[in-house]
Amino acid sequence: MGRIVAFAYGLVSYAIFFATFLYAVGFVGNFVPQGMDAPPVSPLGTSLLVNVALLGLFALQHSVMARPAFKRVWTRLVPEPVERSTYVLASSLALIVLFWQWRPLGGVVWDIQSPAGRAAMYAAFAFGWALVLVTTFLINHFDLFGLRQVWLHLQGRPYEPLPFKMPALYRVVRHPLYVGWFFAFWATPTMTATHLLFAVMTTAYILVAIQLEERDLVNAHPEYAEYRKRVPMLIPGTKPGAGAAPGTSAAPARG
């Protein structure tokens, strides 16, 4: 019965994540009634402090819970088969709180009026979200979001970490997932002060998170150090001789 409960918990956690992911597309793109750039409802100073706190809460949860040292302590309380599902659920809940309490600031930084320009921005926005989703499947979508762990547990099989490999886009840049987030967060035909705050803070967080993730990857997989020398972090072609040699493999980031 414990295995069935763990599997059901993993499924529910994944369902909440996927619904949150879809809502995030609408929230950032302002396709839902209370999107990121809804009319301001609070004084500027209050809204700014609330938004910074919400982004900080998500960054803290998302980064701290992903660290190996935290996991070693955490799994004394949470069964290991559902550790990843619990992380995914916590991340989803942090985002839901952000959507719920977000305070628009108002103000316009840029506003592209031409139909072609707006279409190009929306195309880049869609590309970013699609790249994020596709990249999760290159890594192993079901392991990344905890379903593989609870499925193996349901079958009574031990969990085996993913092999050290470098699929497709990981031969071009080390973090295609984060490249997708940059497109998703920065590509907008109308950049408000609210959206700019969100984009700047999430970009800063991602750049810090990459350093933490890569430190963990080097510790877990010594081969990653060589991979990091050969393949650029985010921008294709920015390293001499960029691109891994045939047969080289690398572990994708798993925050």
C-alpha positions as CSV (number, residue, x, y, z in Angstrom):
1,M,0.0,0.0,0.0
2,G,2.9,2.3,0.8
3,R,4.2,2.0,-2.8
4,I,0.8,2.8,-4.2
5,V,0.5,5.9,-2.0
6,A,3.9,7.0,-3.1
7,F,3.0,6.5,-6.7
8,A,-0.3,8.4,-6.3
9,Y,1.6,11.2,-4.5
10,G,4.1,11.4,-7.4
11,L,1.2,11.6,-10.0
12,V,-0.6,14.4,-8.0
13,S,2.7,16.3,-7.6
14,Y,3.3,16.1,-11.4
15,A,-0.2,17.1,-12.2
16,I,0.1,20.2,-10.0
17,F,3.4,21.0,-11.7
18,F,2.0,20.7,-15.2
19,A,-1.0,22.8,-14.4
20,T,1.3,25.4,-12.8
21,F,3.6,25.3,-15.9
22,L,0.7,26.0,-18.2
23,Y,-0.6,28.8,-16.0
24,A,2.9,30.3,-15.9
25,V,2.8,30.6,-19.7
26,G,-0.4,32.6,-19.4
27,F,0.8,34.6,-16.4
28,V,4.1,35.8,-18.0
29,G,2.4,36.3,-21.4
30,N,-0.6,38.1,-19.9
31,F,-3.0,35.5,-21.4
32,V,-4.9,35.0,-18.1
33,P,-7.1,37.6,-16.3
34,Q,-4.6,38.5,-13.6
35,G,-1.4,38.3,-15.6
36,M,2.0,39.7,-14.7
37,D,1.1,43.2,-16.1
38,A,-2.4,43.6,-14.7
39,P,-3.2,47.1,-13.4
40,P,-1.4,48.1,-10.2
41,V,-3.4,47.6,-7.0
42,S,-0.8,48.7,-4.4
43,P,1.6,51.6,-3.8
44,L,4.8,51.2,-5.8
45,G,7.1,50.7,-2.8
46,T,4.9,48.0,-1.3
47,S,4.5,46.2,-4.6
48,L,8.2,46.2,-5.2
49,L,9.0,44.8,-1.8
50,V,6.3,42.1,-2.2
51,N,7.5,41.0,-5.6
52,V,11.2,40.9,-4.6
53,A,10.2,38.8,-1.6
54,L,8.1,36.4,-3.7
55,L,11.0,35.9,-6.2
56,G,13.4,35.5,-3.4
57,L,11.2,32.8,-1.8
58,F,11.1,30.9,-5.0
59,A,14.8,31.2,-5.6
60,L,15.6,30.1,-2.1
61,Q,13.3,27.1,-2.2
62,H,14.3,26.1,-5.7
63,S,18.0,26.3,-5.1
64,V,18.4,25.1,-1.5
65,M,16.2,22.0,-1.9
66,A,18.2,21.0,-5.0
67,R,21.6,20.9,-3.2
68,P,23.0,17.4,-2.3
69,A,23.7,18.4,1.3
70,F,20.1,19.4,1.8
71,K,18.9,16.2,0.2
72,R,21.0,14.1,2.5
73,V,19.3,15.7,5.5
74,W,15.8,15.9,3.9
75,T,15.6,12.2,3.0
76,R,15.8,11.4,6.7
77,L,12.3,12.9,7.0
78,V,10.9,12.3,3.4
79,P,11.2,8.8,1.9
80,E,13.8,8.8,-0.9
81,P,11.4,7.6,-3.6
82,V,9.2,10.7,-3.2
83,E,12.0,13.2,-2.5
84,R,12.0,14.5,-6.1
85,S,8.2,14.7,-6.2
86,T,8.2,16.7,-3.0
87,Y,10.8,19.1,-4.5
88,V,8.6,19.5,-7.6
89,L,5.5,20.0,-5.4
90,A,7.3,22.6,-3.3
91,S,8.5,24.5,-6.4
92,S,4.9,24.5,-7.8
93,L,3.5,25.8,-4.6
94,A,6.1,28.6,-4.4
95,L,5.1,29.6,-7.9
96,I,1.4,29.4,-7.1
97,V,2.0,31.8,-4.2
98,L,3.9,34.1,-6.5
99,F,1.0,34.1,-9.0
100,W,-1.5,34.7,-6.3
101,Q,0.3,37.6,-4.5
102,W,2.1,39.2,-7.4
103,R,1.8,43.0,-7.4
104,P,2.0,44.8,-10.8
105,L,4.1,48.0,-10.8
106,G,2.9,49.7,-14.0
107,G,5.1,51.7,-16.3
108,V,6.3,50.9,-19.8
109,V,9.9,50.4,-20.8
110,W,9.3,49.5,-24.4
111,D,6.2,48.9,-26.5
112,I,6.6,47.5,-30.0
113,Q,3.7,48.7,-32.2
114,S,4.5,47.1,-35.6
115,P,2.6,43.9,-36.3
116,A,5.8,42.2,-37.5
117,G,7.7,43.2,-34.4
118,R,5.0,42.0,-32.1
119,A,4.7,38.8,-34.0
120,A,8.5,38.2,-33.8
121,M,8.4,38.8,-30.0
122,Y,5.5,36.4,-29.5
123,A,7.3,33.8,-31.7
124,A,10.4,34.2,-29.5
125,F,8.3,33.9,-26.4
126,A,6.7,30.6,-27.7
127,F,10.1,29.3,-28.8
128,G,11.4,29.8,-25.2
129,W,8.6,27.9,-23.6
130,A,8.8,25.1,-26.2
131,L,12.6,24.9,-25.7
132,V,12.1,24.5,-22.0
133,L,9.6,21.7,-22.4
134,V,11.7,19.9,-25.1
135,T,14.8,20.1,-23.1
136,T,13.2,18.4,-20.1
137,F,12.6,15.4,-22.4
138,L,16.2,15.5,-23.6
139,I,17.3,15.2,-19.9
140,N,14.6,12.7,-19.0
141,H,11.3,14.4,-18.3
142,F,9.9,11.8,-16.0
143,D,13.0,11.6,-13.8
144,L,13.3,15.3,-13.6
145,F,9.8,15.6,-12.2
146,G,9.8,12.5,-10.0
147,L,7.6,10.1,-11.9
148,R,10.4,7.7,-12.8
149,Q,11.4,7.4,-9.1
150,V,7.9,6.6,-7.8
151,W,7.3,4.2,-10.8
152,L,10.5,2.2,-10.0
153,H,9.4,2.2,-6.3
154,L,6.0,0.9,-7.3
155,Q,7.6,-2.0,-9.1
156,G,10.0,-2.7,-6.2
157,R,13.0,-1.8,-8.2
158,P,15.9,0.3,-6.9
159,Y,16.4,3.8,-8.3
160,E,19.4,4.2,-10.5
161,P,20.7,7.7,-11.3
162,L,20.7,8.8,-14.9
163,P,23.9,8.1,-16.8
164,F,26.3,10.8,-17.6
165,K,25.4,11.9,-21.2
166,M,25.1,14.8,-23.5
167,P,22.0,14.7,-25.8
168,A,21.4,16.9,-28.8
169,L,21.3,20.5,-27.7
170,Y,23.7,19.8,-24.8
171,R,26.4,19.6,-27.5
172,V,25.7,23.2,-28.4
173,V,25.4,24.8,-25.0
174,R,25.6,23.4,-21.5
175,H,22.3,24.8,-20.3
176,P,19.7,24.9,-23.1
177,L,16.9,24.8,-20.5
178,Y,18.0,28.1,-19.1
179,V,18.3,29.6,-22.7
180,G,14.7,28.7,-23.0
181,W,13.8,30.5,-19.8
182,F,15.6,33.6,-21.0
183,F,13.6,33.7,-24.2
184,A,10.4,33.1,-22.3
185,F,11.1,35.9,-19.8
186,W,12.6,38.6,-22.0
187,A,10.7,38.2,-25.3
188,T,7.7,40.4,-25.0
189,P,6.3,43.1,-27.3
190,T,5.5,45.3,-24.3
191,M,8.1,45.4,-21.6
192,T,6.7,47.0,-18.4
193,A,8.5,47.8,-15.2
194,T,6.9,44.8,-13.7
195,H,8.0,42.5,-16.4
196,L,11.5,44.0,-16.3
197,L,11.8,43.4,-12.6
198,F,10.8,39.8,-13.1
199,A,13.2,39.2,-16.0
200,V,16.1,40.8,-14.3
201,M,15.7,39.0,-11.0
202,T,15.1,35.6,-12.6
203,T,18.1,36.1,-14.9
204,A,20.3,36.9,-11.9
205,Y,19.0,33.9,-10.1
206,I,19.7,31.6,-13.1
207,L,23.3,32.9,-13.4
208,V,23.9,32.1,-9.8
209,A,22.1,28.8,-9.9
210,I,24.3,27.7,-12.8
211,Q,27.4,28.1,-10.7
212,L,25.9,26.0,-7.9
213,E,24.6,23.3,-10.2
214,E,27.9,23.0,-12.1
215,R,29.8,22.7,-8.8
216,D,27.6,19.8,-7.9
217,L,27.9,18.3,-11.3
218,V,31.7,18.4,-11.2
219,N,31.7,16.8,-7.8
220,A,29.3,14.0,-9.0
221,H,30.8,13.5,-12.4
222,P,34.5,14.4,-12.9
223,E,33.9,14.3,-16.7
224,Y,31.9,17.4,-16.4
225,A,35.0,19.6,-15.9
226,E,36.2,18.7,-19.4
227,Y,32.8,19.1,-20.9
228,R,32.6,22.6,-19.4
229,K,35.9,23.5,-21.0
230,R,34.6,22.5,-24.5
231,V,31.0,23.6,-24.6
232,P,29.8,27.2,-23.9
233,M,27.5,27.9,-21.1
234,L,24.6,29.7,-22.8
235,I,25.7,31.3,-26.1
236,P,26.6,28.9,-29.0
237,G,30.0,29.3,-30.5
238,T,31.5,31.4,-27.8
239,K,34.3,29.0,-26.9
240,P,37.2,28.1,-29.2
241,G,36.6,24.6,-30.5
242,A,33.1,24.6,-28.9
243,G,31.2,21.4,-29.2
244,A,32.1,18.1,-27.6
245,A,34.1,15.5,-29.3
246,P,32.3,12.4,-30.7
247,G,31.6,10.0,-28.0
248,T,31.9,12.6,-25.2
249,S,29.1,12.7,-22.8
250,A,27.9,15.1,-20.2
251,A,25.3,15.3,-17.4
252,P,22.7,17.9,-18.0
253,A,21.9,20.2,-15.1
254,R,19.1,19.0,-12.8
255,G,18.0,21.8,-10.5
